Amino acid sequence: MDLTVTTAELAGAAAEVARLLPARVLDPVLAGLRIKAGTHVEVAGSDQEHGVRLTVNATVHTEGEVLVPAKPLAATLQALDDPQVRLKVEGQRLAIRTPTSRFALPLLDLNDHPGIPNLPPRQGTVDAGHLKTIAAVAGAASKDDALPIFTGIRIQSDARKLHVMATDRYRMAYATLPWEQEGQLDLLVPAKPLVEAARQATGRVALHANADRIGLTWDHNEISTALLAAPFPDDRARRLLEAVIDSTVLVDADALARAVRRATPYGGPHQAVTIQVEDSELRVKGSDPQQGESEEFVKATVEGDRLTKTFQARYLADALKAFAGRRIELKIQDGLRSTVLTSTPGEDGVELTYLVVPMRSVA
């Protein structure tokens, strides 16, 4: 195999594949990245659970296929300043050459690699831009692998909409977005591959699924993953959306997010930020005996009671980030009931709702 390729394009593809592969495995072949040069260059990897196949444009001098350690290749490419790089098999090494440097990685046994899992049947298509909404919902999924049921995104479909939900029990995000249905979806999907697809995909994205796997494809690219075993009780979670509102606040999401970010260093060991509803503004406060205190006012339109709520700063910041560039509505409930964040549906037909559970008051 011998090819010349734009360094940035290959580095990006190699990094995306490496991100989905495990850092530690008993079999190094499963941490390998497969490069196949033909009419185009395919960069792929699989640890049997995840599978990813990306393509880049290149000048192929000699066709071929190799398997090399993924993370060293990605790290080497990302460190290069040269606009183009040449990859060439030299004996039992893959040489990475620029006009002034040479690096060489060992070839892994391609015959021992399990291959990239086959895609399940196609179930419909969605606009790539709408995957950003799914990535925003993924922010509410748990990062704790001890409770895998909450690390996923629940995806259900009807004839015209995808319904997407995630929760870690302290916050919840729910969205609906248009899609073109060919089949029916009712899945619990690991969040990470969907976020990776949202980062890369362009144009129309096809969703493939069966009882065991989900895959997303666009152009000559694909990402697939095994499903989580059982969905979380979404009927109970949906009931949280049926809020009894005590105060409604219209505010710019970015302005509130900036105020929360500035208050966070004063949030103490619990990283607590307090939102106090005033007549025509929100008072954003942080206070800690050791770190001092902060107070900032954000203009808002207020209807209903003047309430005070305390949140863990990162949960509130994640929710506000999902509404970047938009004016949002805070539906605030008294006591420890969730605060609901929503915005007016855009022309693209996407609707997003975020729930954040407040903290008990922190002294």
Buried (B, 14 or more C-beta within 10 A) or exposed (E): BBBBBBBBBBBBBBBBBBBBBEEEEEEBBBBBBBBBBEEEBBBBBBBEBBBBBBBBEBEBBEEBBBBBBBBBBBBBBBEBEEEBBBBBBEEEBBBBBBEEEEBBBEBBEBEEBEEBBEBBEBBBBBBBBBBBBBBBBBBBBBEEEEEBBBBBBBBBBEEEBBBBBBBBEBBBBBBBBEBEBBBEBEBBBBBBBBBBBBEBBEEEBBBBBBEEBBBBBBBEBBBBBBBBEEBBEBEEBEEBBEBEBBBBBBBBBBBBBBBBBBBBBBBBEBBBBBBBBEEEBBBBBBBBEEEEEBBBEBEBEBEEEEBEBBBBBBBBBBBBBBBEEBBBBBBBBEEEBBBBBBBEEEEEBBBBBBBBBBBEEBE
